[in-house]
Amino acid sequence: MIDRIEIYVTKLSTRLKRIFSSGTYDTGPNDSITSKPVLVKIYADGVIGIAQIRPISPGHFVADTTQSMIAAIKEIYGPALIGRSIFDLESINELFDNRLANNPAARAVLDIAIRDAQGKALGTPIYNLIGGSCQPKIPLEWSVSMAENVQTIIDESIKAVDEYGIRILCLKMADYRGWKQDVLHFEAVRKALGDDIMIGIDPNAGWSLTDSLLAIHELKKLGLGYIEQPIARHDLHGMQMIKTAAAGIPVMADEALFTIQDAHNLAQHRAVDVFCIKLYKVGGISNAKKIAAIAEAANIQLNCGGLAVQSQLEAAAAAHFYSSTPKARMMGAAEFVFGLNSTAKDPLCPESDFKIINGYVEVPQGPGLGIIIDETLLKNNTLLHEHIN
């Protein structure tokens, strides 16, 4: 039974700033808890389940913030978990629905921590509890930030390919200068890298329907790999039109997909070819697997998103989900490269075998998530610490 829970807000190694359609993606000053990762420890039956999620707001489409995650866990979800079995996940999810709807990031970190505790209690990796390791070696993709100067975009793309062996890139789109500028950026990266690299695009719902259709018409000539959420999340008819115009190039839902009900609605409308699953967005591994089942029934592929900035724990959770999914059901590659001690070190786990090798990473093999954090580094990097007994 769960007898206590601890909540930590931790520092990052370096501040990360990126640009996308809704503005700046910014992890914030190091001494501020805003936009910092939330780590949870769940104590139950002699094991400690650990997980970490960094909310990406303010500045993006997901409503969760660090502060809202803390409040939801400390005041609502956490107390309700005390006395529950770590193997009672369906009842726990029902409880969460009834007590406080939505709040996917808070629910995700708890769901993953419980999964970690299950794996540790049974002495097995999480992937063995959710379908097995269909893909022990996971391909990776790199999300490339927008920039004022196209050379900055080219340089980041070349770094991903040359230094890390990445073969799939996702270029952020919806530049303030218009869709034609986006096409110029894509063309420049394609020219720099050649035709062997898959290049997808992600306007983060920043294009209008008209802009999308015009841009896609031009981008198809340049070897467009896939199209991620070009327009507003609720415009399913518009997504259908884009899917038709794409003529076989995969169209992916991201901002349009938060819940199993969203997945069902997208599937009914045949609006997309791919679901982008981000654990912080859908509420954890439990809901991710349910969405995966809907996708399988509707012949829709999956993509595993989320940068997992400077977090081995968050990246590992996504890796276990990815590994448990057969290759034929996936499109593209996993996005969690920023959690693999690549651009900056994880301050809690700066050295591990969970790292990029020639564009791939192997799913951790240890019990639970298979990631061991340094408790001294946790103590030294903690900005806030709360207890629930």
Steps between C-alpha positions, in 0.01 A plus 500: 500500500612857434593657832665829402588720205768761452495780243815677379553788261854486367741725314618444146864498394453784254219724387348394168328743265339402173257669260177360368172637369351605835816678613800404708549160658701595808600298806548825692758637748666226702379629837131512394275197529298607195554259209716272711453122520290339770636178649283268706597216732231249597579277799315168505570152638872555535562649155525859378348588166656807340398707198556848363305723261578857395189702409562699182274796584488796520532561131344192346175314443509280813342674797710336773765704680743401772281675754178332382669159507612551860155614610319213327733238647533649848136595557295255292670200339770424756278473811257281304783255419594434861394145592455393137675205337754583230332231288158667517562734205156488338327593825761772553432647155126491567564675830702771326222552243241543774702721735679733256465467125772584248840600651680247276856589608424448869325173422782391271774537759294302753407231246864454399623497862245228579617303195860539621397368842323203338810412301724527805262290709500227235865540401427569133512793254180693436486382140438146623186625676355673193562262211866405500797636308394502136771755421797486741692737270307823445556742207517868593393823335613856566264795538659809341406842635393791283746787477530849353801391295465191282866410561415435866241245387747340259771481767271327752386254234859416397599455866219249554601298196879520524554485877218268603422298187138617486320410178163669565453872562190702587520865401286744698289714267255794496765771485361850563615596149254258342484152350733590212777561754430154644543349154832682458621359833402147398665537162824623659515207744420251223780645286746481791418141596402334174216264426583216740371674815128496577382854573158558650338828599313622808322837488351432847154603376646831379387494138158581361336240278583708190865538604521127565371405158729746323807402702442125463466539124852647489655280768396179327742592221786504754452155651265570789505215752193571713271781615432552871196701617508791255169659607284558808438191711121492466485541119461136405337582165802715416730213595304273266558748216871515579519121509344488153740766369797317652427205270664232710744709702410418863298764687537490877281622787681653798314796650176326399576194714481508880250233600368162393185685395710726273657188348158348435373821341805533274466137397128537423569802278795331327668837548862383540740218425701520822442569871781686677512360853677706766471350845472839672216590266288184523539428873769232505569151373157359592309742276769480231440126466123555473553758224735256329221241499258745337767581242556132424128441450478798263822417310661821625871502576670645809780746560672546836549872571631711786852641538553379860739792553792397724303215654611139474192396695256666262687369196505147645122500548453587132756236404309225681178603326674512161673166555167333584354597161567293184707675234224483238272712722751785532574791266812712516706458815515591870549867585649476851863566395530801731465263797793283397783721633548639150463880484532530881543259790221377723591662835374192690652234274785655300663168408325183384487243223167643386643713220496557124708262288487557124150644506355234729462429870443171680211478745625471862510141627484552878189459717231764451626788289854368537641843591685566826529863606770634731332588832773750587446679170124495564553669834738758353269585209166515684309828481192376687419189703156393625379192693166318493448247782 
